[in-house]
Amino acid sequence: MSVKVTVTGLEALHERWAAVKAVARQNIQAALDKSAEEMVSSAQAVCPVEHGELRDSIHAHPGRKPMSVVVVAGSDRPSKH
């Protein structure tokens, strides 16, 4: 006895899944960016300030891998003073 199964709509399912993944990635990246900016703001608010160099060095930038963000303090940015 053999059974034959026919699946229809698989290509449409793959297309919809790709669209869902793209939207999810956008939403995740937006949430990461927002969280990173909140971290930057919080760190700048509690940072001790003498000349403002450390406070001004606190920033966020995209990470090396997809869907990643890096928050940095005390980077090698040129000093204002």
For each residue, the residues with C-beta under 8 A, 3 or more apart:
1:
2:
3:
4:
5:
6:
7: 10
8:
9: 12 13
10: 7 13 14
11: 14 15
12: 9 15 16
13: 9 10 16 17
14: 10 11 17 18
15: 11 12 18 19
16: 12 13 19 20
17: 13 14 20 21
18: 14 15 21 22
19: 15 16 22 23
20: 16 17 23 24
21: 17 18 24 25
22: 18 19 25 26
23: 19 20 26 27
24: 20 21 27 28
25: 21 22 28 29 66 67
26: 22 23 29 30
27: 23 24 30 31
28: 24 25 31 32 67
29: 25 26 32 33 67
30: 26 27 33 34
31: 27 28 34 35
32: 28 29 35 36 67 68 69
33: 29 30 36 37 60 69
34: 30 31 37 38
35: 31 32 38 39 69
36: 32 33 39 40 60 69 70 71
37: 33 34 40 41 60
38: 34 35 41 42
39: 35 36 42 43 60 71
40: 36 37 43 44 58 59 60 71
41: 37 38 44 45
42: 38 39 45 46
43: 39 40 46 47 58 71 73
44: 40 41 47 55 58
45: 41 42
46: 42 43
47: 43 44 54 55 58 73
48: 54
49: 52 54 55
50: 53
51: 80 81
52: 49 55 56 80
53: 50 56 57 79 80 81
54: 47 48 49 57 58 73 74
55: 44 47 49 52 58
56: 52 53 77 80
57: 53 54 72 73 74 75 77
58: 40 43 44 47 54 55 71 72 73
59: 40 71 72 75
60: 33 36 37 39 40 69 70 71 72
61: 69 70 72
62: 68 69 70
63: 68 69 70
64: 68
65: 68
66: 25
67: 25 28 29 32
68: 32 62 63 64 65
69: 32 33 35 36 60 61 62 63
70: 36 60 61 62 63
71: 36 39 40 43 58 59 60
72: 57 58 59 60 61 75
73: 43 47 54 57 58
74: 54 57
75: 57 59 72
76:
77: 56 57
78:
79: 53
80: 51 52 53 56
81: 51 53
